[in-house]
Amino acid sequence: MADETGIEVSAATRDRPPATGHPRPADRAGDRMGTTIRQLVEELAEGRPTRAGCAERAEQARAELASVLGTVPGKEAEAKARGLLERLGARQDPSAA
C-alpha cells in the first residue's frame, strides 16, 4: 500500500502491557475473528457508500418518484420528509430518548 494511515488510540491503550502470556487486545481481536484490524477497518470503509454513491442513489430515488408520481418533490418537500424520517428514527431508538 503506497498511502497508508494510522489509527490513533490513547497512549494508555497503546502502552498497556499485555497480561503475561497473552497477546495485546488488538491481536486477540484479529485472532478471534480470523482477520486483522487493518482488514476490519478496510471492510468497514468499503461497505459505506461514498458521497458520490449517496448522490447517485438520491438521483435514482428522484427518478423513481418522478416515474411513479409524474413529478419530483421539491427541496422543501425533501426537507420535510427528511425531518419526518429523522423523528421516526429517533422514536424507534431508545437511546435517543
N, C-alpha and C positions, 0 to 999 in steps of 0.2 A: 504494500500500500504506500503510495507516494505521499499522500497528505493525510496524516493521522491526527487525532485529537485525543486528549486525555479526559478522564472522568475525575472531577475534583471531589475529594471527600475530606472530612475534617482531619486534622493532624492526629487527634485521639484515635480515630478509626484506623487511619493509615498505620500508625505506630503501635497499635495494640498488639502485644505479643500473643502468639497462639498458645493455647494450653500445651503442655508437654506432650509430644507425640501426636498432636492434632494439627491439621493444616489450617491456614488462615481462612476466615469466613468466606472470602471470595472464591478461594479454591474449593471449599466444600460445596458451595452453591453450584459451581460448574460440574463437580463430580456427581452430585445428586441428580442433576438434570441431563447429564451426558453431553454437556456443551460448555462453552466458556462464556464469561461475562461479555467479552467483545462480541461473540456471536449473538447473545441475547439482545444486546443493545442494537446491533445491526438489524436483527429481525424486527424489533420494535419500530425502528426508524423506517424500514422498508414497508411495514404494514400500515403506516399512516399516510393518508393522501397528502400530496403537495398542494400548495396554494393554487397552482395551475390545474391540478386534478379537481380540486373543490370548485374552481370557477367553471371547469368543463361540465361537472355534474350539475351545477346550478343552471347552466345554459340548457342542458338536456331536460331538466325538470321544467324550465320555462317553455321549451318547445313542446313537451308533452301536455302541459296545461293549455297551450295555445291550440293544440290539435283536438283536445277534448272539449275545452270551453269556447273555443273560437276567439279567444283573446288572451292576452298575457297580463297578469296582475301588475299594477304599477308599483313604484318604490314604496309608497305609503302602505299599500296592502301587504307588501312583503314584510315591512317593518312590524305591522300589527300581527301578522302570522308568526313572525319570529318571536315576538314578545309573548304571545299566547303559548307557543311551544316551550319556551323557557319556563313560564309559570307552571305549565303542566308537568314538566320535568322536575321542577322543584317540589311540587306536591307529592310526587312519587318517591322522591329521595328523602328518607327520614333524617339524614344528616343535614339536609338543607333547611330544616325547620327551625 
